Amino acid sequence: MVSVREKIAYGLGDTASNFIFQTVMLFLTFYYTDIIGLAPAAVGTMFLVVRVFDAVTDPLMGALADKTNTRWGSYRPYLLWLALPFALCSVLAFTSPPLPEEGKLIYAFVTYALLMLMYTAINIPYSALGGVMSADASERVSIQSYRFVFAMVGGLLVTTFTLPLVEFFGEGDQALGYQQTMIAMSIVGMVLFLLCFAGTKERVKPSTQGTVTIKAQLRALWQNDQCRVLCVVAVVLLTGMVLRNTLAIYYVKYVLQRPDEVTLFVTAGMIGSIIGCALANPLANRMCKVKAYMLLQLISAVLCFINYFVPPDMWRTAMGVHFLWGLFLQMATPLLWAKIADVVDYGESTTGVRMTGITYSTVVFFIKVGLAVGGALAGWLLAIYGYQPNVFEASVAHGIIVSFCIFPAIASIAVAIIMRWYTLDSQKMESVQASLSSGKAG
């Protein structure tokens, strides 16, 4: 059994990660377009181009972590080694030097690429760590529930304090305010990563670790059909989720026309997300994780459709729907991450090779593809609608509400359909664990 204290320590690592992940989802597009004046289409393209590098760096980072062997384990050391570089890159990404527009775009491209590289380097080992803290399927759901409760707490801190801190530190200079806010968040995040490192332990030790080439790992990974299903799910899920979260600030400002309520609106969604993550483990104990995941996606889609029909003057109702969307969508998140650990076990049982790091890195890569596609779509759609900062046009507002509600609903429905090909339910995983146990005994 993994103690509650250790689960909390593990969760603090995602509190730190979400200082960046949620800030990128919620504020980075707005920062680039409305604060430093970059064209929305250019920002969208930049988000997508940077993902090309992840196709190389993500599997390499996963393979490197699998081959790492220190007195602290294979994955924990990266929390210690990379906490400071990650913090520095976070600050650089929200720093706006006095350059012409072309220079600002180049600077944004370079610093965003560095930030995503550091995110890869620290988040993939962190994610893999959750898969080796316990071999028990129920414990894995519990570990991931704690993780994402604390992840959403990090998101809640971002949504609640980012804009007020920008105003406080900037004193009218929003560019300076964002930079100083990220300095404060990065320092706290660095401390939380170190606490995660100190408070966790690796228990699952694969016998093949460090002896299999990257080429052989990739070949074995390709044979894992269940991993392929999760990769497709990751892209579609994150595309819809990031599109909605990126456009939330625009929806409140230009559709609801309540710019002073942006913080309250996004905070309501984050509170719903925290409650949802906390309810994931009780739900998994009462029904099949796979069926539960599909049901939660369909509920999320229905809520998005409902949101489309909420009149702009009923902004409190819109906020309530956004709260429920966060609750049901994020209730599914710990279930998804527990499935990745199950996929690792399944892969080992079918190929004889355990690939914790490279499996997590592969799924994380497709998560980041979804992150990029969602962010890119937000920028491109704003450009297509003819969006101009601080200018209200009815046609632009209608485009924003379609993109904020209908497209994420379609994505959730697609995820539920794709999950029909995922077969690792509780009964199947009992068989997988029995196979692994007999193999190790033999």
N, C-alpha and C positions, 0 to 999 in steps of 0.2 A: 504493500500500500504506500502511496505517496502522500506525505503529510500535507495538511492544509497550508502550513507555513511555506512549504516548498512550492506548492501550486501558486501561492500568492507571489513568491519571488519570481517564478517563471512569468506570471502575468505582468509584472512590472516591466519586463523587457518589451512587451508590446505596447505598454503605456508610452515608453520612450519612442518606439517606432512610429506610433500614431501621431506623435507631435509633428512628424514630417508627413506621413501618409495622408492624414486628414487635412493638413494644411495645403498639401498639393492638390487634393481633390476639391476642397472647398474654396480656396483663395488664390492659388497660383495663377490660374487663367485670368481672374479678375485683376490680380496684381500686374500681370504683364500687359493687359489691354487698357485698364483704366488708370493705373498708377504710373507706369513708365511709357505707355503710349504705343505698344507694339500692335501690329495689325492682327486681328483674330485669326485669319487664315494662316498667317505665318506661324502663329503660336501653335495652332492645331497641327500643322505639318511638322514643326519641331518636336512635338510630343511623340509623333509616330516615328520619325527618323531615329530618335535616340533608342527606340526599342530594337532597332537592327543590331546594335552592339550587344544587347542582352542575349541574343541568339548564340553568341560566343561566350560571354562572361558568365551567364547563369549555369550552364552545365559544367564549365571549368571550375566555378566556385564550388558546386556540389561535389565534383570529383575530388577537388583539393581537400575539402572538409572531410570526406570519407577516408582519405589517406593520411590525414593528420593524426598523430599519435603523441600526446603529451601526458604529463602526470595529471592534468585537469580533464583529459578526455579528448574527443575529436572535435566537438562543436562548441563547447563552452569557451575555449580560449579566445575565439574571435570576438566575443563580447568584451573581453578585456583589452584586446589589441586594437580594436577599431572604434571604440566609443568616442575617443577624441577626434580622429579624422572625420567621422560621420558628423559630429557636431560642427566642425569647421566648414565642411562643405554645405551644410544646411544654412549657415549664415551667409556664405558667399552667394548662394542661389537667390537670396532675398536682399542682396546689396545692389544698388543701382548707381554705377559710376557715371560721371558727366561725359557721355559720349553721344555722337549723332545716332540717328535711329538704326542705321546699319550696324554700327559698333555695338549698340545695345543688344541687337538681335544676336550677334556673334557671341557677346558675353553671356547672354541668357542661354544660348545653345551649349556653350562649354561648361558653364556652372551647373546647368540642369543635368547634363551628361555625367559630370563628376558626382553630383548628388545621387543619381540613380545607380552609379557604379558602387558607391559606398553603401547604399541601401541594399544592393545585391550582396555585397561582401559580408555584411553583418546580419542581414535578415534571413538569408538561406541557412547558415549554421544555426541561428536562433530557432527557425521553424523546425529544422531537423532535430534539434534538441528535444522538442516535445514528443517526438516519436521514439526516443530511446530512454525516456524517464520511466516508462513502464511498458510491459508487454501485454497487459490486460486491456481488452477492448473497452470495457466500461470505464476503467480509470482514464483511458485516453480521452473519452468524451468529457469526463470531469476536468481533466487537465486543460483541454481546449476551452471549456466553458469558463474556467477561471481566467484563462488567457484573454479571451475576448471580452469578458466583463471589464478587465483592466485595460484592454485595448480601447474599448469605448469610453472608459473614464478618461483616457488620454484624449480621445476625440471630443469628449464633453468639455474638457479644459480648453481645447483649441477653439471650439465654437463659442464658449462663454467668454473667454478672455482675450481672444485675438484682436478683435476690433476695438474694444475698450483700451487694451494695451497700446495698440497703434496710435490711438488718439492721445493717450497719456505720454508715451515716449516721444511721439512726433511733434506734439504741440502745433498742429497745423501742417506739418511736413509729413505726409503719409509714407513717402519712400523711406525716410529716416525711421518712422514709427515701425514699419514692417521689419527693418533691419534690426532695430533694438529689441523688438519682440522676439525675433528668432534667436538672438543671442541669449535671452533669458530662457526660452524653451530648450535650447540646445544644451545649456548647462545642466538644467534639471534632467533632461534626457540622458546625458552622459552618466550622471549619478545613478539613475535607475538601471541602466545597463550593467553597471558594476555591481549593484545589489543583486541583480538577476544572476550574474556570474557566480557571486559568492554563495547564493542560497539554493542552487540546484545541483543535481547529480545525474550522471549518465549510468544507466543500469543494463541496457540491452547491448551486448557485445557481439557483433557478427564475426564469425570465424574467418570469413573471406576478406575482411577489411584490409586494404592496403596491398592485396595480392592480385587484384584483377585490373587489367588495363582499362583506360577510358573507352577505347573502341569496343572492348568486350562488354563493358557496362552499358553503353548505348545500344548495342545489339540486343542484350538481354532486356533492356528497358522497352525497346520497340515491340518485343514479344508480349509485353504486359498490356493486354487489351483494356483492362480496367483503368490503367493509368491514362490511356488515350481518351477514354470517356471523360475522366475528370479534367483533362486539359481542354477539351472542347467546352465543357461546362464553365471552366474558369474564364475563358475568353468572353463567352456570351453573357455570363453573370456580371462580370466587372464592367463590360461595356455599358450595359443598362444602368448599373448602380452608379458608376462614375459620371455618366451623362446627366443623370438626375441630380446628383450631389453638386456637380460643377455648375449646373444651371439654377440651383436653388437660390443663390443670391440675386441672379437676374430675374427669376420668377417673382421674388418678393418685391424687388425694386420696380420692375416694369409692368408686371401683370397685376399683382395685388396693390401696387403703388403705395407700399408701406416701407420705405427705405430704413426708417428708424426701428423696424421690427425684425431686421435681418438676423441679428444675434439671437433673439427670442425664438424665431422660426427654426433655425438650424439647430439650436440647443434642444428644442422639443424633439426633433428627429433623433438626436443623439441620446437623449434620455430614454426614448423608446428602444433604441439599439441596445443600451445597457440592460434594460429589463429583459429584452428578448434573449440576449446571450445568457443571462442568469437562468432563464427557463429552459434552455436547450437540454441540459442534463436530465431534469425531471421528465421532459417529453420523451427523450431517448429511452428512459427506463420503462415507459408505458406503451410504446409502439415501435414498430420497425423503423430504424433510422432512415432507410431509403424512402419508404412511403411518407414518412414525416417530412423529409426534405422536399419531395415533390409537392406535397400539400401546401407547405409554407410558401413555395414559389407561386402557386396558383392564387393563394390569398393575397400575396403581394401585388400580383398583376391586377386583381379585382380592385384593390385600393387605389392603384394608379389610375385606372379607368374612372373610378368615382371622383378622384381629384380633378379630372379634366372637366367635370360638369359642375364643380363648385364655383359659384359666381365670385368675381374679384372682391366685392364688398363683404363677403363672408370669410374674411381672412382668418378668423379664429377657427372656423370649421376646416379650412385648408390646412391650418397648422395641426389640428387634431388628426386629420388623415395622414399627414406627414409623420406624425408621432407613431401612428399605428403601422405605417409602412416600414419605418425603422425597426419597430418591435418584431414584426413577423419576418422581415427579410433577414435580420441579424440573428434571429432565433435559429436560422438554418446554418449560420457560419461555423459554429463549433462542430456541427455534424459534418460539414465538408472537410474540415481539417483533420478530424478523427478518421475520416475515410482515407486520407492520404497515408496515414500510418498503416491502415489496413491493406492498402495497395502495396506498400513495401513488403509486408508479410506475405501477401499473395504472390508477389514477384519472386520472393525467396523460395516459396514452396514449389513454384513451377519451373524455375531456372536454376535453383541452387546458389544464386548469387544475391546477397543482401546489399541494397544500394539506397541507404537512407538519404544521404546528402543529395545524390544526383536525382533521385525521384522527387524530393521536395523542390530542388532547384528547377526541375522541368515544369512542375505545376506552377511554381512561383513565376517562372518566365511567362507562362500563358496568362497568369493573373496580371502581370505587368503589361502584356499585350492588350488585355482588356482595359487596363488603366489608361494606356496610351490611346487606344481606339476611342474610348469614351471621351477622353479629353480632346482628342483631335476632332471628333464629331461635334463637340460643343463649339469649338472655335470655327469649324467650317460652316456649321449651321447658322451661327450668328452672322458670319460673313454673307451667306446666301440670303438671309432675311434682311440684309442691309443695316445691321445693327451699328449704331453710333453711340459712344458713351454719353450718358446724361441727356439723351434725346428720346422722348417717348413717341412711338409711332404704333398705331393699332395693329398694322400688319406684322411688325416685329414682335409685339406682345403675343399675338396669336401663334406665331412660329415658336416662340419660347414655351408656351403652355403645351403645344403639341409635343415638342421635344422633351419636356419635363415630365409629361404624363404618359403619352401613348407609346413612345419608343421603349421606355423602361418596362412597360407592361408586356409588350411583345417579347422582350428579352427574357422576362421571367417565365412566360409560357413556353418559350423555346427550351429553357433550362429544364423545366419539368418534363418535356417530351424526351430530351436527350438522356435524362436519368433513367429512362426505361431500359437502356442498355447496360446499366450498372447492376451487377448481380451479387455483390458482396454484402448480402444481408447477414443477420446474426447467425443463422444456421450455417451458412457457407463459411463464415469466419471461424466458427467452432471447428469445422473440418480442417481449415487451414492451420489453425493453432495446433490441433492434434497431429497433423502431418509434420509440422516443424518440430514439435516435442519428440516425436518418435525418431525423426532424423537425427536430432542432437543426441538422443539416448543411444542410437545405434552407432 
